[in-house]
Amino acid sequence: MSVVSANGRTVCVIGGAGYVGNVLTRRLLGAGYHVRVLDRLIFDHGAAIAPLLEHPRFELIVGDLRDPAAVDRALAGATDVALLAGLVGDPITATYRELSDSINRDGCKAVVESLDGRGLDRLVFTSTCSNYGLRTSDEPATEESELAPVSLYAEHKVELERKILAEAQRGVDYTPTVLRISTAYGLSPRMRFDLTISEFTRTLAAGLELVVYDADTWRPYCHVSDISKAVMTALEASAADVSGEVFNVGHSDENYTKRMVVDVVQDAIGGTGKVTFEEGGRDPRNYRVNFDKIRDRLGYQPDVRVPQSVAAVAQAVQAGAYDDFDQRQSFYTNHTISDSALGTHPAAEGEG
């Protein structure tokens, strides 16, 4: 049975048991929201979200976003939706292309199409700065810059952005907002080590050799707690400021090349890491991003910076917190899906 939150709002977080979702869910609960998570739990089988099951304002629905009955159940009585779900990242969507089409494109579109008329207040969709792809301009990308996705993951994000913005133009009874988030980093209850900063940090802090391809390509980064902060900022801003709007999420100081990330990690571990730089990587993305709009319009600023987080992750690795990485790579990465999950509609694993 649902429990009404102290502030009267119930946020349905679709994909709330993922890397970002675990942090967002805890932040929402801390702010007094009721939180209902819809997630298929395909990577960690719910281990990270399980401690919240005793919380009086938390509900978990284990289900598939492509199942209308599961979506109806998750949205019943909800005031707001945070849509984080999908197969997340370029490698997994390239490996499971048909599944990505089914979940990230068709499934998410069906969810969006079902929202009007439910009496919702807000929809916040976490898109990605990867939509900017391979930029020829040296200027940081703004929300008005051309989108040039170079991966299936980003292509689906662009399609869903356009769907949501078209719904806003058509006129819906809720306020939709698109957040283009930077590449996530930082500690989370559902930790991932297949994202650049965390991967580099774990590898070098564990005393392993790191091979870095295309070291001088740029990418923006944002801590998982600050991504969660941005979602809450969009939920709580005035409708006039966020309705039908797109915001880049991050900070201009958080644009880094891979070589710069390596330098930060080396500083954190005393310069002892062994690194080999190679050319000819398979990831052509190269872009910097401007974050003035979200700062100026919504007053949003990230709280965490890369060196601070790298030090925390390195300390955790060196303390043995992730010594089981080799035995549990599917727990700490989003690269593969088990055969059993493939046969049971594996959707709704969160963004990040």
N, C-alpha and C positions, 0 to 999 in steps of 0.2 A: 504494500500500500504506500502511496506517495506521501511524503511529509512536506508540508509547505515551508519554504525557506524563510529565514528572518526578513529578507528583503522582498519576499513575494515572487521572486523570479526563479524559474526552473530552466536551466540550460541543458539542452541535449547536445552532448559532445559526441559526434559520430567519428569514430576512430580515437576515442579518448583513452585507450589503453596502450597507445604507442609511445614513441620517444618523447615527442612534444606533449601529447595528450595526457600522459601521466603527470607532468609538471603543471599543465593548465588545470587539470581536474583538482589537484591539491590547492592551487591558488584560488580557484573559484570557491571551493569549500571554505577556505580561510577567510574569504570576503563575505561569507554568509549566504551564498547561493545554494540552492538545491541543484545537484548535478546528476544527470542520468546519462550513462555512457552506453553507446551501442558499438560493439566491437566483436570481431570474429576470433580474436586471440590466437592468431596463427603463428606467431613467432615465439612468444614466451609463455603461451598457454595461460595467461592471466596471472602469472607469478608476481609481477610488479604492481598490479592494481588490486590484488587480493587483500592487502592490509586495510583497504578502505571499505571493505564489505560491512564492517561493523559500524561505520559512520552513519548517524541517523539521517543525514541529508544526501546520502549517496545511493544510487541504484545502478546495477550493472545488468544490461541485457546482452546476452551472448547471441549474436545474430548477424545476418548478412544484409548489407545495405541494398542488395538486389532483391530482397524478399519484402514485398510491400507490407505483409503482415508484421514483420519485425520493425519496419520503419514506422508503421502506424502505432505500434505499441510504444516505441521509443519517443514518439512525438506527442503522445496523448498528454494533454495538460501542460506541455512545455511552452514557455514564453519566448525562448530564444534557441537558435541552433548555431553551433560551431561545427563547420564541416571540414574536418581534418583528414578524412579517411581516404584510403587508396593504397595501391602498391607504390611505395615511395622510392624515388631515385631512378637514375638512368640504367644502372646494371640490371635491376630486377625487371623493369618494364621491357628492356631489350630481350631478356631471357624468356619472359612469359608474355609475349605480345598479344595473343588472343585474350588472355586473362586480363591484361591491362585494358584492352578495348572494352571488355565486359564490365570491369569495375570502374576504372578511372574516367572513362568516357560515358558509356551507356548507363551504368548504375548511378553514378553521381548526377547525371542529367535527369534521370527519372526521379531522384530525390528532390532536386530543385523544382521540377515540374509539379511535384506533389505538395509544395509548401503553401501556395496561395489558398486562402480560405480557411486555414487552420487557426487563425487568430494569433499568429506569432507577432512578436515585436521586432526581433532582429535575426538576420542571417549573416554570419561572418564566415567567409570562405578563405582558407589559407591556400593561396596560389604560391608562385615561386619566382624569384628574380632570375632563375634559369631561363625564363621566357625571353630574356634579352639576348641570350645565345652568344653568337660570335659578332661582336661589335667592331665596326671599322673606324668609328669615331673615338678619339681620345677622351671626349667629354663623358663624365659619368651619366648613366642612363637615368632619365626622369620617368614619371608615370606616363608622359606623353611620347616617349621614345618608341621607335619602331620595335615591334616584337619579332624576333628571329629565332624561334626554337630550333634546336639542333638535335633533339632527342624526342622519342615517343612520349616520355614523361612530361616534358614541357609542352608538346603539342596538345596533349589532353588537357593540361592546365589552361592553355590559351582558349581551347574550345569551351571549357566550362566557364571561364571568365566571361566570354562573349555571351554565353547563354544567360548567365546571371545578370549581366548588364542589359541585355535585351529584355529580360523580365522586368527589370526596373523601369525601362523606357515604356514598356507596355502598361505598366501600372499594376503593382501588387500591393497587398495589404500589410506588408512588412517592410522593414528597412534593410536592404542588402548592401554589404560592404565586401570588397575584395582586398585582401592583404597579400602583397607579393613579398614573401619572406626571404631573407638571406639564408645562406647555408647554415644550418644549425650546428651548434657545438655545446659542450658542457655536460656536467653530470646530470643524470636522470635516473629514476627508479628502474626504467626500462632502457638501460644503457645501450648505446650503439657505438661501435668502433669501426664503422665503414664510412664515416664522414671525415673529411680531410683533417681538421684540427685534432679531433679525438684519435683518429687513426695514427697520425704522425706522433702524437704524444704517447700513446700506448706503446707503439713500436720502439721508440727511442728510450722511453723510461724503463722498458723491460729489457734493455740491453741488446736489442735486435738491430740488424741492418735495415735501413730505410732506403728504398729506391724511389726517387721522385722524378716524374716525367713532366716536361714543359714547365720548369720551375718559375718562369717569369710571367705566367698567365695570372690574371687578376680574378678575384672573386670576393663578394661581400659576405660577411659572417655576422651571426647574431646568436647570443646565448639562448638556450631553451627557456630560461625564466623570463627573458625579455621578449621572446616571441609570445609567450603566454601573457605577458603584460600588455602587448599590443592588441591581442584578441580582447582582453578585458577593456582596454581603452576604447575600442570600437563598439563594444557592447554598451558602454556607459556614456559615450559622447552624445551630444544632441543629434537627433535624426537629421537635421538640416546640414550638419557638418559631414555626415558619413553616407547618406543615402545615395546609392548608385555610384559611389566613389571608389577609386583604386588608390592604395597607399603602399609605397615601398617601406619595408620594415627593416630597420637597422640603423647604423650610424656611420657617417662618412669616415670616421677614424678606423672603422672596422673593415675597410677595403684592404685586402692583403694579397700579395703574390704568394705562391707556394714557398718560394725561397724565404720570404719574410716570415712565414709561419714556422719554417724550420729553425730560423734564427731565434724566434721566441722560445721554442721548445728547448733548443740547446742552452739558452740562458737559464731555463728552469731546472735543467738537470746538470748544470755545471760544465757544459760543453763537451760531454763525453760521448755523445751519440755518433754512430758511424752512418754517414749519408752518402749515397751515390746519386748524382744527377744525370738524367738521360733525356734525350730528345725523342720526339716521335710518339708521344702518348696518344691514346685513342679518344681523349676528351678534348674537343676543340673549343669549349667555352672559354671566353676571355672577355670580361666586362667589369667595370666599376659602376657603382650605383649612387645616385643622389637621394638623400633622405630628408630634404628640407620640408616637403609637404606635410608629412606626418608630424614633424616637430612644430611647424608654424601653425598648422590648423588645429591639431589635437593636443599640442603640448607634450607630445610623447618623446621621451629620451631613454635609451637603454641604460641600465645600471651597471652591467658587467662588461669588462673588456677582455680581450683575448689573453693577455699575459696572466691576468688574475685566474682565469679558468684553467689555463694550461698548467699552472702551478698546482691547482687543486687536483686535476686529473692525474698529473705525474705523481703526486704524493700518494694518491689512492692506489695507483698501479704499483709503485715501489713498496707499498705496505702490504701487497698481496691480495688486494680486494678483487682482482680479476685474474687470479692465477688459473682459473678454470676456463680461460678463453679458448684454448685449443680443443678442449673437450665439448665446448658449448658454443661453437661459432654461430650456429643458427639462432641462438638466444641473443647474441650481441651484434648480429648483422641482419640486413634485410636482403641478402643475396639469393637465398634459396627458400623454396617452400616444400614441405614434406609431401610425399605422394598421398598420404591420408588427407591432408588439408586440401590438396588439389581436387580431391573427389567430393568435397563437401562445401563448395562455395566459399572459398577463403577471401572474404572481403573485410572492409572496415578496419584495417590496421592503420594506425594513425600516422600523421604527417611527421616529417623530419628527415 
